[in-house]
Amino acid sequence: MNFNIILAVLVFYPMLGGLAVWLLRSHLNSAAVSAFTAVTEFLLMLGLFIASVQTGGAGAETAAAVQTAAGSGILSIFGSDTVLSLTIPGICGMGLHFTLDGFRLLYGMIACFMWMMTALLCPEYFGGHGSRSANPSSMHSGVKHGNTGTMEEEPSPDRFYVFFLLTLGATMGVFLSADLYTTFIFFEMMSFTSYVWVAHEENNAALRAADTYLTVAVLGGLVMLMGIFGVWHELGTLTISELPAAAAAYDNKPLLYALGGCMLFGFGAKAGAFPLHIWLPKAHPVAPAPASALLSGILTKTGIFGVLAVTTGLFLYDKNWGLLILAIGAATMFGGALLAVFSINLKRTLACSSMSQIGFILIGVGMQCMLGEENALAVHGTLLHMMNHSMIKLVLFMAAGVIYMNAHALDLNVIRGYGRKKPLLKVIFLIGALAIGGIPLFGGYISKTLLHESILEYGGGFLFRALEYLFLFSGGLTVAYMTKLFVAIFVEKNTDADLQKTYDNQKKYMNPASTFALTGSALVLLIWGLFPHGIMDRAAKLGQTFMGLEEFGETVSYFSLKNLSGAAISIGIGAVVYVFVIRKLLMRKKNIYINAWPSWLDIEERIYRPLLMRILIPVGHVIARLFDSLADFSVVGLRKTIYKDSPVPQDRTRGTWLTDAVGSLLNAVQRLANRTWRRSNPGTVDYQRELALRHDVRRESSTLIGRSLSYGLLLVIIGFTLTLVYILWW
């Protein structure tokens, strides 16, 4: 049996499920089909994972054993990076290329697990109108208030399920891609299909956030494509595993930096890295909670996947590149944490938290370059924090979805006290909060410890000492804002006694499927963190070869006094910030949380949109008009000189059968008139020639317009419009 075909199944099977939901939506239960597809996709991936563990456990260490395992379609967990591979030629010119190694196996498992759990939550979430905006007054059964005050239909969840499954297939295509061209194809497909998630509500906030999301994705994709084509031209390969050798033999380093920067722009935009993070705080509050869990937990990791492919493929051990990644990571890490402290919207706080944690991951990517061949700590910390953040945000965003579909609000002042009498939800949220806060005995502590140790291992003087302080301080801010969320929702009482009574009396707030999804995800996250050597180290070893690391390195004593002291510093900083900043400065009397969201830090509204509307569009308009006029003048000039027209007045111009027929008829009428009522003033027009001339003029004008730049731009705009209409049409 050719096991390589499994890679195509993993990518295209969910897409077929999405098409089935679309075509048979009136005959099928879309939620059931979506859940079935996600569950079976996970079971298929789980089967591959179990097979790999069994092969690895049998001791397939040698290259020959690994080759045998790969030939039979089974991956050795502790062997070489020889893996399943599949090529589908003829698609998009260069064909599609897929592969499955340890890293891809891990992230394929995580992606499928997250899709399965969110699919189980979706029916109750949409059935309970959890998809409505954060305005409680708009929460009425099956309807919403539009801008005109009229009542409109609830957005169909069927549409969401279609793009839910299409995005799963596209995401698997990214993680299983063997070359950057295949990565790009599925990366852009994923951006367009997930756009529908953000725009699902179809209100002003959702559509504006979706516009931002799509703009960042499209611009990032176009810039990324320039870099990909440049790498193909310069290095002759886009295969990720071949890039290190090709880049090492390439001498034009400045050009390689430029091409890598283009790809970093595109991948960093999807990851939510500063300064392209602008979509994160706006998309999550308006997207349905299951979508937010996937946007934060998985789709941002496709961006990190690309950053890792570029970094380890083109700039392995390159310190200049490492410093660039560290600078971006530091700004992202601190900026996201700072915004989260100020936010009083539950999902927006979690979105800003995602931005901050992406910064932690980028710190690990940068440290891989700085540490050179001794970068095991950074490699393992990067991989494990990616996995930790994915699972943490799955738990936290699904918990937020449960809160929202019952309380119909996200403002902390409204949902305060919601979870006081709900011990299961409280424990689930607490597990996620402790893990992301880096508390010992939870997974986030392990990965943050590895990242912190990688900074200490490098040393590097004042700059890296400052980076360490910023790292610990950002970790403290994480503790502070997660404490704010937990205390507000699960400890404090609501200032409205009647509302608090309503919350306390609400016993059935999750159905069995949702309970399984949240509880199962939280248990996996808890068990994962409790066994750092038995589970997490093994996972790190499985995925390390993707980042160029062959040897595992020394085993870290995670709970040594030195490592615990780093966590203690962050916890102490978090306690100080919570008590003296959040409780004292960001709350009014009667314990009202202040909406202190710093609008001046909104670089989209402060910088990007003004730059676009006041400078780029007007300048682009002038440039386009100049090129359009230049093209027209060039055509006219050539016609007047080199290709000078030589009209013969009496020569018959070319017409069509229609102009000939109509002209002959008009000439006959003219001759009859000349002999009768117009004998004193006979007509002399040759209508046959006149109509032929007019036809030629129209044809020539159409040709000129068709060749002009403005017409080309118009076609591009029409193409984009038709694409968006196709995506949104139901």
Beta strands, then each sheet from edge to edge (+ up, - down):
strand 1: 84-88
strand 2: 96-100
strand 3: 143-145
strand 4: 151-153
strand 5: 587-588
strand 6: 592-593
sheet 1: 1+ 2-
sheet 2: 3+ 4-
sheet 3: 5+ 6-
end
